[in-house]
């Protein structure tokens, strides 16, 4: 097998593993706050055992330490609202909402990253809105709050992706990921006392050890769905074009929805209108790299987002 062919298999395995994150979020009985706290803590703790991470942290100036920590806080809010959407609706709805990040990136990135505004990107982003309307009309009323929370999660993706664009390549990916996830863990720890007042549906005790089943799912989420694809992506992205990588990563909602149907039988909760809306959204997302100049994917963003952001 050629290195390029091997890279294609590796990146699709990564995307499949990322697709499992929403499934595991539904299977884990913990509320969103402790679920995300444990996931970030486990991954950050393992990365802190890597000597190069400590060397990278010592080499970072204070300004970059603070900047990456701020991005980590946004990552924590993204994961918190993503799993909140999973709990309030289901895995399919949460995965579909991540496609809205395309719209938000088109609006936010020129402001944050000081890049040129692209009407083409905005038009492609707006093309998902009819699909969103069908999605909202195709789910039970009780799940619609999940769509709102999922859209908020997509907004956080756009924010931290655009900020990372200004900071990429100023440190190695492992160091950045460890710092951002560590800062995210601290952010959630500080938010925990306020969560029952702000978002009671997300709240839960942080220091209570998960049960055996939840603990096993959390280990899968942290290591099989976060660290493993992160490591694989570092290798695969060396042998792939930006177009091929972006197209593969954009398939994540497809994998997530297919897995939700097979493993969770979520098709019984959703109407044909929902899947018609999903088809429109995914068509726009999958056409994106064909009409917009492909951008290089950076590994630190693959390690911290359910919906993956891209940077030049």
C-alpha positions in Angstrom: 0.0 0.0 0.0 1.4 3.4 -1.0 1.8 6.1 1.7 -1.0 8.2 0.1 -3.5 5.2 0.1 -2.5 4.4 3.7 -3.1 8.1 4.6 -6.6 7.9 3.1 -7.5 4.9 5.2 -6.0 6.5 8.3 -7.9 9.8 8.0 -11.2 8.0 7.4 -10.5 5.9 10.5 -10.0 9.1 12.4 -13.3 10.5 11.1 -15.1 7.3 12.0 -13.7 7.5 15.5 -14.8 11.1 15.8 -18.2 10.0 14.7 -18.4 7.8 17.7 -18.0 10.8 20.1 -21.7 11.8 19.8 -22.7 8.1 20.3 -20.7 7.8 23.4 -22.0 11.1 24.7 -25.5 9.6 24.4 -24.5 6.3 26.0 -22.7 7.9 29.0 -25.3 8.6 31.7 -23.3 11.5 33.2 -24.6 15.0 32.6 -22.7 17.1 30.1 -20.5 19.0 32.6 -18.9 16.0 34.3 -18.7 14.1 31.0 -16.7 16.9 29.4 -14.6 17.5 32.5 -13.5 13.9 32.7 -12.8 13.7 29.0 -10.6 16.8 29.0 -8.9 15.8 32.3 -8.0 12.4 31.1 -6.6 13.5 27.8 -4.7 16.5 29.3 -3.2 14.3 32.0 -1.9 11.8 29.5 -0.4 14.5 27.3 1.3 16.0 30.4 3.3 12.8 30.7 5.0 13.5 27.4 8.4 15.2 28.0 8.2 17.3 24.8 5.0 18.8 26.1 6.7 20.2 29.2 9.6 21.5 27.1 7.1 23.2 24.8 5.3 24.8 27.7 8.5 26.1 29.2 9.4 27.7 25.9 6.1 29.5 25.4 6.0 33.2 26.3 3.3 34.3 28.8 1.3 36.0 26.0 0.9 32.8 24.1 0.2 30.8 27.3 -2.7 33.1 28.0 -3.9 33.1 24.4 -4.0 29.3 24.2 -5.6 29.1 27.6 -8.4 31.4 26.4 -8.9 29.2 23.3 -9.0 26.2 25.7 -11.9 27.8 27.6 -13.8 28.1 24.3 -13.0 24.5 23.5 -14.5 23.5 26.9 -17.6 25.5 26.1 -17.9 23.9 22.7 -17.7 20.4 24.1 -20.1 21.3 27.0 -22.7 22.6 24.6 -22.1 19.8 22.1 -22.8 17.1 24.7 -25.5 19.3 26.1 -27.2 19.1 22.6 -26.7 15.3 22.6 -28.4 15.0 26.0 -31.2 17.5 25.2 -31.9 16.0 21.7 -29.9 13.1 20.4 -26.6 12.3 18.7 -28.0 12.8 15.1 -29.3 16.3 15.9 -26.0 17.3 17.7 -23.9 16.1 14.8 -26.1 17.9 12.2 -25.8 21.2 14.1 -22.0 21.1 13.7 -22.5 21.9 10.0 -23.6 25.4 11.1 -20.0 26.1 11.9 -19.4 26.8 8.2 -21.8 29.8 8.4 -20.3 31.2 11.6 -16.7 30.8 10.3 -17.5 32.8 7.2 -18.7 35.6 9.4 -16.3 35.5 12.3 -13.0 34.5 10.7 -12.4 37.7 8.7 -12.9 39.7 12.0 -10.8 37.5 14.3 -8.1 36.3 11.9 -7.9 39.5 9.9 -8.5 37.7 6.7 -10.3 38.8 3.6 -14.1 38.4 3.7 -15.3 35.8 1.2 -18.8 36.1 -0.3 -18.5 32.6 -1.7 -17.9 31.1 1.7 -20.8 33.0 3.1 -23.1 31.9 0.3 -22.1 28.2 0.8 -22.6 28.7 4.5 -26.1 30.2 4.0 -27.0 27.3 1.8 -27.3 25.1 4.9 -30.1 27.3 6.4 -33.0 25.7 4.5 -31.7 22.4 5.7 -31.7 23.6 9.3 -35.3 24.7 8.9 -36.3 21.2 7.7 -34.3 19.7 10.6 -36.1 21.8 13.2 -39.4 20.9 11.6 -38.5 17.3 11.5 -37.9 16.7 15.2 -40.2 16.5 18.2 -40.8 19.8 20.0 -38.9 18.6 23.1 -35.7 18.3 21.1 -35.7 21.8 19.6 -33.8 23.3 22.6 -31.1 20.8 21.6 -30.9 22.4 18.2 -30.4 25.8 19.8 -27.7 24.5 22.1 -26.1 22.6 19.1 -26.0 25.9 17.1 -24.3 27.6 20.1 -21.7 24.8 20.1 -21.1 25.4 16.4 -20.5 29.1 17.2 -17.9 28.2 19.7 -16.2 26.0 17.1 -16.0 29.0 14.7 -14.6 31.2 17.5 -11.8 28.9 18.7 -11.0 27.8 15.1 -10.6 31.4 14.0 -8.5 32.3 17.0 -6.3 29.3 16.5 -5.7 30.5 13.0 -3.8 33.5 14.4 -1.8 31.3 16.7 -0.9 28.2 14.6 2.7 27.1 14.2 3.9 29.0 17.2 4.2 25.8 19.2 4.0 22.1 18.5 0.6 20.5 18.3 1.0 18.3 21.3 1.9 21.2 23.5 -1.0 23.3 22.2 -3.5 20.5 22.7 -2.3 19.8 26.2 -2.4 23.4 27.2 -5.9 24.0 25.7 -7.4 20.9 27.2 -5.8 21.7 30.6 -7.1 25.2 30.5 -10.5 23.9 29.5 -10.5 21.5 32.5 -9.8 24.4 34.8 -12.5 26.5 33.1 -15.1 23.8 33.8 -13.9 23.4 37.4 -14.5 27.1 38.0 -17.9 27.0 36.2 -19.1 24.0 38.1 -20.5 25.9 41.2 -22.4 28.3 38.9 -23.7 25.6 36.5 -26.9 24.7 38.6 -27.9 28.3 38.3 -26.9 29.0 34.7 -27.6 25.6 32.9 -29.2 23.2 35.4 -29.6 20.5 32.6 -25.8 20.4 32.2 -24.8 20.4 35.9 -23.4 17.4 37.8 -20.7 16.6 40.4 -17.2 16.6 39.0 -15.4 14.6 41.6 -17.9 11.7 41.8 -16.2 8.7 40.2 -18.2 7.4 37.2 -19.7 3.9 37.4 -18.0 1.0 35.7 -19.9 1.3 32.4 -19.6 5.1 32.3 -15.9 4.8 33.2 -15.3 2.4 30.3 -17.1 4.7 27.9 -15.2 7.7 29.1 -11.9 5.9 28.5 -13.0 5.0 25.0 -14.0 8.7 24.4 -10.7 10.0 25.8 -8.3 7.6 24.2 -10.0 5.8 21.3 -11.9 8.9 20.0 -9.5 11.7 21.0 -5.8 10.7 21.4 -5.8 7.8 18.9 -7.3 9.8 15.9 -5.1 12.8 16.9 -2.0 10.6 16.6 -3.2 9.0 13.3 -4.0 12.4 11.8 -0.5 13.7 12.5 0.8 10.9 10.2 -2.0 11.0 7.6 -1.9 14.7 7.0 1.7 14.5 5.8 0.6 12.5 2.7 -2.8 14.1 1.8 -3.8 17.2 -0.1 -5.8 19.8 1.7 -8.8 19.1 -0.5 -8.8 15.4 0.2 -8.3 15.9 4.0 -11.1 18.5 4.2 -13.5 16.4 2.2 -12.9 13.4 4.4 -13.3 15.4 7.7 -16.5 16.9 6.4 -17.9 13.4 6.3 -18.0 13.2 10.1 -21.7 14.1 10.5 -22.5 11.3 7.9 -20.6 8.8 10.0 -22.2 10.1 13.3 -25.8 9.9 11.9 -25.2 6.5 10.4 -23.8 5.2 13.7 -26.7 6.7 15.6 -29.2 4.8 13.3 -27.3 1.5 13.7 -26.4 1.7 17.3 -29.1 3.9 18.9 -32.1 3.4 16.5 -32.6 7.2 16.4 -34.4 7.0 13.1 -37.5 6.2 15.1 -37.3 9.5 16.9 -36.9 11.6 13.7 -39.1 12.3 10.6 -38.3 12.2 6.9 -38.2 16.0 7.0 -35.2 15.8 9.4 -33.2 13.6 7.0 -34.2 15.8 4.0 -32.7 18.8 6.0 -29.6 16.7 6.8 -29.2 15.9 3.1 -29.2 19.7 2.2 -26.8 20.5 5.0 -24.4 17.8 4.1 -24.6 18.6 0.4 -23.4 22.1 1.1 -20.7 21.0 3.5 -19.4 18.3 1.1 -19.3 20.8 -1.8 -17.5 23.3 0.3 -13.9 22.2 -0.6 -14.8 22.1 -4.3 -15.8 25.8 -4.4 -13.6 27.3 -1.7 -9.8 27.2 -1.7 -8.7 24.3 0.5 -7.0 25.2 3.7 -4.4 23.3 5.6 -5.7 21.4 8.6 -3.7 21.8 11.7 -3.4 19.0 14.2 -4.1 20.9 17.3 -7.5 21.8 16.0 -8.2 18.1 15.1 -7.5 17.3 18.7 -9.9 19.8 20.2 -13.0 19.9 18.1 -15.9 17.7 17.3 -16.5 19.8 14.2 -13.0 20.4 12.8 -11.8 23.9 11.9 -9.3 24.6 9.2 -6.6 27.2 8.9 -4.4 28.6 6.3 
